[in-house]
Amino acid sequence: VRIFSGSSNPLLAESICEMLGAELGSVTLSRFKSGEIYVNYEESIRNCDVFIVQSLSHPINELFVELLVMIDAAKRASARTINIVMPYYGYARQERKSAPREPISAKMVADVLTTAGASRVITIDLHAPAIQGFFNIPVDHLTALDLISEYLKALNLPNPVIVSPDAGRAKTAEKLANHLDSPFAIMFKKRPAHNESVVTHVIGDVEGRTPIIIEDIIDTGNTIVNVVESLKERGASPAIVCATHGLFSADGLKRLEHPHIRNVVVTNSIAIQGYPPDWLKVLSVAP
Ligand code: R5P
């Protein structure tokens, strides 16, 4: 077995290697002046089970092509299997057509990875679990819910309520509520435009409680800010915000510095840029 890292999250790849007592493989990843990507494995990987750690975070298109070039180089170096450890699967939010003449980009990503030569994909908390079925190769769909749940249990929060920020996350919120033996509430939202959302109504009792919001992705943070403000209007205390993937696009992290947010909990499925603020807890998915 040989483990290599793309450019998206080398620290996570190193932590994974540490847990396994393995050494991270050496690979040259560089760019030509034209922007074309060059990859060279610096050791023989003939007949090896190669694991490539790469999240499709920022800049997603660059990281995606880098991954494809890494897969191609591994295939041509006679690797036995090429296993993609993709903690964050980008393009997952485009998993169906919601208007005519739109792509299903999550399926396109699956097709391209497979065509390039991937033998297996290991991923965490897909935006839509059905994306597993977009592949004709094995997909290990892991979850960070237990990790988040154990962390929350240890906080021993008084009077919590688990909050699903939209109907799509209700099942996850229910699971977390069962783990923590807490009640749960569901918010309903509509999206007037990309990266915008408005809370329309809430089912469940949030007044006087500490909301624990559970999301799959925090991107710009707009959804969370709307949810938190609407919880405040309904008499809830400042919230704990949890998500598996912290993308924090367009100053998303700054947006979460909000008087009604106590703490934000994410995992290291995506590398955090810069020094994390003290109200941000980053749990490691390396184990
Ligand atoms: C979408 O349905 C996802 O579950 C998240 O709610 C969404 O991606 C969050 O995006 P943002 O942080 O930009 O509002």
Residues whose N, C-alpha, C, O or C-beta is under 5 A from the ligand:
A	BS01	R5P	N195 D216 I217 I218 D219 T220 G221 N222 T223 I224
